[in-house]
Amino acid sequence: MMSLYRVKQFYRSMVSKINDEDLEFLKMHLETYEVQLLNQLPTYEQKHCINVARDVKLTCNQRKLEANELIKVALLHDIGKIYNSMNPIDKAIMVIIHKITNGKIRAYKKNKNVNIYYNHGDIGYNLLKKYGYNDRILFLVKNHHNNNITGDIELDLLKECDDRN
């Protein structure tokens, strides 16, 4: 059964807009070229990244953790999706197929949507590596959906905030 969270997520993706407050938030935490990279994502993905980053900032403040680099990571964590802009309906279909097949759809990685859905962390890692990002940022972007890594405070926090948004 589809969770209420997924229904809300789908609705938010259909109506998402970037507002002036979002643009100011981006200017505070990203360099100009990073904003340009983020702008290559569909609006609903940009808004998702902004929401995750705001959640990271709030959660870091509550837990008395340093937030600046993790906010940047949150803003860029889905940057690997710039090479294939799935619309919200395509993404919803991927989520449903993933659930129905228990992830076995992953084997069809020649399909662009399947590849992006499962491998955008690796794709983002490779993209950001070309820009000279440090190993820590690259690790977090690459592994933000890797459930085999636990106990890394920043990665766990990023996953938690990503899952909530």
Protein Blocks (a to p, Z undefined) as FASTA:
>chain_A
ZZfklmmmmmmmmmgccdfklmmmmmmmpcfklmmmmmmpcfklmmmmmmmmmmmmmmmm
mnopafklmmmmmmmmmmmmmmoccdfklmmmmmmmmmmnnommmmmmmbmklmmmmmmm
mmmmmmmmmnopafklmmmmmmmmmckbghilklmmmmmmmmmZZ
